[in-house]
Amino acid sequence: MIRVNHAVLHAFDFESGSAYLSEEELPLDDRQVRSYVQRHLRRISSSAESRHGEFAEGSQFAEQLGAYLAGDNDFLGISVQVAQWFWEELRRMDSVEQADLLVAEFEDTGEMKTEGKLDEAALEAAFESAGKRLFAVLVLPRKLSFAHEVGGTANGIYRHDGMLPSPTQKVVSYLLVNEATLDIDFSDKPRLIAGREVNVIADEFLKCHAHASSKDVFAAVSHIVEEVAEEAGLTPAVEVGRAKAVLVSAAEREESVQPVAVGEAVFSERPDLRERYEREVREQQLPEEVPVRRGVANRMAKSHHIRTDTGVDITFPSDLVERPGYLEFVRGEDGRLTITIGNVARIDNR
């Protein structure tokens, strides 16, 4: 669950060359405002595409954040410092994109399981502040839209470029800092400044050591398992399914995954294949451990999708390959596979 403690919106107008830095926080007692901010924070805090990192020595933002956490600055003060930096940096882009900056501090308790339906007041009452406290910065791209204009005897059309992204729209450029550990999650896109491609958030603002995202690591692990299984004459669909089941199980226990541990589990009875897998992990320089939330792992690895050369699509729970009698892959003498689905009580058309 997400509880927002502070939030402020700073507006940029690159066409007129004006930055409108707010002197007050957003009114979080307004349900629509609070919901808008919460939904964006929920999306970025649970994104599998976030890259991970730690501050490098000499990061100015790390110093500013440290001063804020020590009580030497207030939330509005640090938000203005952040907004001034982004204003100066983004206005230097070769192709200017209209955007605003949302800065927030919030607590994330993860996934709350409740019985029945609770209204918002009950959820707030049930909230426990033992979750992570995070500092967030989001670059909100503004959209060009057209609206009707009513007046006089004729209606008209006018252009409006002040539309913020909807709560369901993906935000590409953002950063999250865990205030307790100073671990960083971030996402960004390359921007051209003076003809040079720049990753503004990671290289210029955070100055952090960046690591692969959970999504990238999951994809790399699955690909390595598939290659090793195929070379050994095993059934890749089965071994990748087993790998995904291991990933989900690890995320449920510890909210982190060790790529090497996946190979140890999948190829536990084949030391030669385990060694081949670990060699590939080292060559691809995968991190020793990658943080991943349970919900993210479920979205990426709970199910496995395969497609045969005969045009048949099958999606099945990843852990089903470990349960005898439910899903079997048998290779015939001619090398062709027979897939058997067992223990089926009902089939629904979709």
N, C-alpha and C positions, 0 to 999 in steps of 0.2 A: 504494500500500500504506500502511496505517496502522500506526504503531508508537506505543504509548502510553507516555509517560515517567512521568507522574504522574496519579493520579485519586483523587478522594475523594467520598464521598456524605454530604451533610448532610440529616438528616431533620427535617421539620416536622410538627407536630400542631396544627393551628389550632383544633380542638375543645377541647383541654385547655389551649391557650395555651403549649405547650412547644416549644422548638427544641432538637434533639439534634445539636449540632455535633461532628463527629467529630474526635478528636485524633490519628488515624492515617489514613494513606492506604489505599486499597483494595489487597488483595494481588494484584498483577498477575501473580504467578507461578502463581496459580490459573487454570487454563485457562478455566473457565467464566466467572469474573469478567472476565478479560481479553477473552474473546470477546464478552461482553455489552456492555462499554464500547466495544470496537472497532466493533461493528456499528452502534451508535447514532452514533458519530462519523463513520463512513463515510457513513451516510445523510444527515446534515446537511451534511457537507463537499461532497457531490455533488448537493445539492438545487438544482433550477432555480428554486425558489420563494424562495430566499434573496434578500433585498434587500441592497444594497450601501451603504456609507457611510464617512465619515471623522469622526474625533472633532472636536467643536466646542470652541472655547476655553472653558476653565473646567470641563471634564469631570473629576469627582473620580476616576472609575474610570481614566481615562487617566493621572492622576498616580499612582494606586496601582500600575497595571501598569508604569509607567515605573520606579517604585521597585523592583518585583520584578525587572524585567529588568536593573536596575543592580546587583542583588545585595544590596539593602538590606532585603529581606524574602524569606522562603522560601515554597515552594508552599503549605504548610498555612496559613501566615499570611495570604496574600492570599485563599485560598479561604474562610477564616473571615470576612474583611472582606466579601467578596462575599455570603456566606450571611447574614450579619447584616443587610445592606442588603435583600436579597430577603425575608427573614423580616419585617422591619418594614413593608415596602411591601405584600406580598401579604396580610398579616393585616388590612389596612385595606380590602380589597375588600368591596363590598356583599354579594356572594354568594361566600363563601369556598370555594375548591376545594382539597382535600387534595393536596399535592404534596411532592416532595423535590427537592433540588438536586444535580446532578452537575457537578463542576468537574474539568476535565482539561487536561493539556498533552500534545500529541502532535506527531508528525512525519508529513507526508503527502508521499509521493514521486510521487503520481499513479498512473497505470495502469502496472503492470509486466507486460510480455509475456514469458511463459516457454514453453519447449517441453516438452511432456509434463506430468506431474503432479509437483509438489514437495510434500513434507510441510511442516508448519509450521516445523520446525527449519531446513529448507533455505531457506525463504522469509526467515526472520530472518537467516540467514547472507548471503543475497543482497541484503539491504536496504542501500541506500546512504543515508547521512544527509544527502544534498544536497537533500532536499526541504524543503518549507515547515514551519516550526515554528509551531504554532497554539495559542492559549489558548481554551478552550471552556467555556461555561456552559450547561447544559441544565436547564430546569424540567421534571421528570418527573411528570406527573399520575398519581396513584394511583387504582387502580380498585377499586370495590366488588365483592366476590365472595362466594360462599357455598360452604362446604365441609362434608363430612360429619364428624361427631364420633362416634367409636367409644368405647364404654365401658359396663361393666355389662351389663344385659340388653337395653337398647334403644339404638339408634343415633339420633343427632340431627343437627341442622343449625345451623351457627353462621355469623355474618356476619364477614367479614374485609375491612378497607379498606386493607390495607397492601401491596397487589399493585402492583409497578412495571410500567410498560408493557413488553410483550414487545419483543425486539430488532427485530422486523419492524414494530412499530407506529410510525406517524408522530408525531414530536414537533413540536409547533407553536411552542413558545417556546424560543428558543436564540440564542446569539451565538457568533461565531468571530472572533478577532482574529489577523491575521498579525503575528507578533512582530517581523518584520524591517521591514515597511512600515507597520504599524498600520492597514492596510485592514481594514474590518469587513464581515462577512456576518452577517445576522441575520434572524430571523422571530419574529413575535409575533401575538397577537390582542388586540383592544381589551378592556379590563376597566373595570368601573364602580367608581369610588372616590368616595364621597360624592355619588353621582348624576352624576358627571362621567366621560365616557369617556376613558380614559387608555391610551396605548401605553407600558406600563411600561418595556420594554427600550430602545426607541429614544429616547423623550422624557425619561424620568426617570433611567434608569441610565447608558446610553451617552452621552446628550446629543450625538447625532451628526447630521450632515447626511446624510439618507437619499436613495437613488436607487432606481430601479425594479429589479426582479429580472430575471434573464436570461429567464425565462418570459414576463414582461410585455413586455419589449422584443421578443422573437421574435414574440409575438402581434401587437404593434403594427405591426412591420415587414411581416408577412404581410398584415395588413389594409390597410395603405396600398398595397402592391403590387397587391393585388386590386382596390381601388377605382380606382387609376390605370389599370390594364389594362382594366377594364370600361368606363370612360369613353372610352378610346381605341379601343374595338372589338376589343381583343386577347382572347385566351383566358385568363381568370384562372387556370385550373388549370395552364396551362403556365408562366405568369410566376411564380406563387407557388411552383411546383416548382423553378424556376430560383433563386428567392430562397433557398429552403431549402438548395439545394445550395451556394450561396455561403456561407451561414451555417456549414454543416458544414465546408467547406473552410477558412474563416477560423479556426474553432476548432481545427482540426487543426494549423494552422501556428503560431498565436500564442496560443491559448487566450483570445482576446478577439475581439469583433466591433464594427465601426464601422457603425452603421445607414446613414450616408450612402454608404459604400462598397458596400453591398448594392444601392442604387439605381443607382449608377454602373455596376455589372456587369450588372444585369438590363436596364436601359434604355440600354445603351452606344450603340446605334444610333439612339436617339430623344432628342436633347437636350431637346426640349420636355417629354417625359414625365419625364426625369430632373430637370428643374427643378421640375416639379409635385410629384414625389415628395419632393424636398428641402424644398420649402416645407411640406409636410405634416409632415415630421420636425421641422422647427423649430417649427411651431405646436403640436405635441404635446409639445414640450420633451423629446424623447428624449435620453439622454446621448450625448456624442460617441463614447464607447467603453464597452462593458460586458464585464466578465470572464466567461468561460464555459469550462468544461472540455470536453474532447473528448467524453467519455462523455455529458455532459449534452446537448451539441449533437446527438449521434447519436440520443438518445432522443426529442428534440423535433422534429428536422428531417430525419433520414435518410430517412424515408418521407413520402409525401403521400397523404392519403385524400380521395377525392371521392365524391359521391353524385349520381346523375342524378335528374331528375324522373320517370323511369320506374322508379325503385326499384333501380337497379344500383349496387352499391358496388364501388369499385376502389381498391386500395392499391398504390402503386408506389414504387420508389426515386426520390428527388427528382431525382437526376442523370440519370435515364433520358430526361427531356425534352430533354436536350442531345445525345442519341445518335441520329442519323438511323436510321430503319428499325425502331426499337423501340416507339415510342409516338407516334402522330400524331393531332392534333385538326384536323379539317377542317370549316369552316363552309359550309353550303350556301347557295344563293340565298334560301331561305326563312328563314335565320337559325338553322336547327337544326344541331347538331353531330354528326359521325360520328367515333367513336373507333376507331382501328385499332391493335391490338397485334400487332407483328411479331417475327420471329426467335425464335419459341417452339418449343422442342424437346420439351417435355413439360408436361402439365398435371396437377396433383395436386389431388384433392378435399380440402377442408378442412372 
